[in-house]
Amino acid sequence: MSSIAPSSQSSLDKPSLPIDILPTDLARLVSQAHPALLLAAYYIRFPALVADPVPTLLQSLLPVALIQVAYAVTCLPAVGSSTKPTGKKVKLNVPKKGAEQSPIALKAFTAIFSLLLTLFSTIPLFALQILFGAPLTSHLPHTLLSSAHIALLALFPLFYVHGTSASKWKEIISVYSPIDEVFGGALGTVIGAWLGAVPIPLDWDRAWQAWPITVVTGTYLGYGVGKMAGSWVLRGKRVEFE
């Protein structure tokens, strides 16, 4: 059984704090508009997705990646930087000189590095979908492309703000990271994808029940809801398992 509880800080384990977006008016505006933009774009492309899933998912990858990169560099602190003038910085395991040249250089490097990590993460997500019931002998391109969309939504922002910090990823994987709009979006993506699989076996005979249309739809809806919840009502709380 699990519950959402306020985050508490212990002197022994020193749990991390939720991520703050950059303290600019543009960051606040983009952060609020970002989920609406993603969902509007998905809604527009939904008929094409139902008619021909593979080309539509493939053609949508670049626009979604550009939206995610624009959101990250505008709203989120790149790993190794901070929204505050003081405080300990998180390392991305890159040479110091490259990270200290300028904020723009740091953002650009972090975005590219995060995209590469996101790309590599598509294969483990593909394997997980197969383990959780995705078609094994057919629809493999469908599953691979849906995994790429899940990775862009859930993992790219996490890589951008947390890099490859082992302690932070231990928190994320154990679902004990404090909820913010980045982690909230990732949780929402996973929950949405899982719930999106529910209509597939139902005997409704609808074209949109084909694999992986409902899963991808749940992914986008879950990301939008999770991101907004992480920004407001659930911010700073943790998932407690009892």
ChimeraX attribute file (.defattr): number of C-alpha atoms within 10 A of each C-alpha:
attribute: neighborCount
match mode: 1-to-1
recipient: residues
	/A:1	5
	/A:2	8
	/A:3	11
	/A:4	13
	/A:5	14
	/A:6	15
	/A:7	20
	/A:8	13
	/A:9	11
	/A:10	8
	/A:11	6
	/A:12	6
	/A:13	7
	/A:14	9
	/A:15	17
	/A:16	16
	/A:17	15
	/A:18	20
	/A:19	21
	/A:20	16
	/A:21	20
	/A:22	20
	/A:23	13
	/A:24	10
	/A:25	10
	/A:26	11
	/A:27	18
	/A:28	14
	/A:29	12
	/A:30	16
	/A:31	22
	/A:32	13
	/A:33	12
	/A:34	19
	/A:35	22
	/A:36	12
	/A:37	15
	/A:38	19
	/A:39	16
	/A:40	12
	/A:41	14
	/A:42	18
	/A:43	14
	/A:44	10
	/A:45	14
	/A:46	17
	/A:47	13
	/A:48	14
	/A:49	21
	/A:50	19
	/A:51	12
	/A:52	11
	/A:53	21
	/A:54	21
	/A:55	14
	/A:56	17
	/A:57	22
	/A:58	16
	/A:59	10
	/A:60	17
	/A:61	16
	/A:62	11
	/A:63	12
	/A:64	18
	/A:65	16
	/A:66	11
	/A:67	16
	/A:68	20
	/A:69	22
	/A:70	15
	/A:71	18
	/A:72	26
	/A:73	20
	/A:74	20
	/A:75	22
	/A:76	25
	/A:77	22
	/A:78	27
	/A:79	23
	/A:80	22
	/A:81	21
	/A:82	19
	/A:83	14
	/A:84	11
	/A:85	7
	/A:86	8
	/A:87	9
	/A:88	10
	/A:89	10
	/A:90	16
	/A:91	16
	/A:92	20
	/A:93	11
	/A:94	11
	/A:95	9
	/A:96	11
	/A:97	8
	/A:98	11
	/A:99	21
	/A:100	13
	/A:101	10
	/A:102	11
	/A:103	13
	/A:104	12
	/A:105	13
	/A:106	18
	/A:107	23
	/A:108	15
	/A:109	17
	/A:110	24
	/A:111	24
	/A:112	13
	/A:113	17
	/A:114	24
	/A:115	22
	/A:116	13
	/A:117	18
	/A:118	24
	/A:119	16
	/A:120	13
	/A:121	18
	/A:122	22
	/A:123	15
	/A:124	13
	/A:125	18
	/A:126	23
	/A:127	15
	/A:128	13
	/A:129	19
	/A:130	16
	/A:131	11
	/A:132	10
	/A:133	9
	/A:134	19
	/A:135	15
	/A:136	12
	/A:137	7
	/A:138	9
	/A:139	13
	/A:140	15
	/A:141	15
	/A:142	21
	/A:143	24
	/A:144	22
	/A:145	23
	/A:146	29
	/A:147	24
	/A:148	24
	/A:149	23
	/A:150	26
	/A:151	26
	/A:152	25
	/A:153	27
	/A:154	25
	/A:155	24
	/A:156	28
	/A:157	28
	/A:158	24
	/A:159	24
	/A:160	29
	/A:161	23
	/A:162	22
	/A:163	23
	/A:164	18
	/A:165	14
	/A:166	10
	/A:167	11
	/A:168	17
	/A:169	17
	/A:170	12
	/A:171	14
	/A:172	17
	/A:173	9
	/A:174	10
	/A:175	16
	/A:176	19
	/A:177	23
	/A:178	25
	/A:179	32
	/A:180	27
	/A:181	28
	/A:182	30
	/A:183	26
	/A:184	25
	/A:185	31
	/A:186	30
	/A:187	23
	/A:188	27
	/A:189	31
	/A:190	21
	/A:191	17
	/A:192	24
	/A:193	25
	/A:194	18
	/A:195	16
	/A:196	22
	/A:197	21
	/A:198	13
	/A:199	15
	/A:200	18
	/A:201	11
	/A:202	9
	/A:203	8
	/A:204	10
	/A:205	10
	/A:206	11
	/A:207	10
	/A:208	19
	/A:209	20
	/A:210	16
	/A:211	20
	/A:212	26
	/A:213	22
	/A:214	22
	/A:215	26
	/A:216	26
	/A:217	24
	/A:218	23
	/A:219	28
	/A:220	28
	/A:221	23
	/A:222	26
	/A:223	31
	/A:224	26
	/A:225	19
	/A:226	27
	/A:227	29
	/A:228	23
	/A:229	18
	/A:230	25
	/A:231	24
	/A:232	12
	/A:233	11
	/A:234	21
	/A:235	21
	/A:236	22
	/A:237	21
	/A:238	20
	/A:239	18
	/A:240	14
	/A:241	11
	/A:242	6
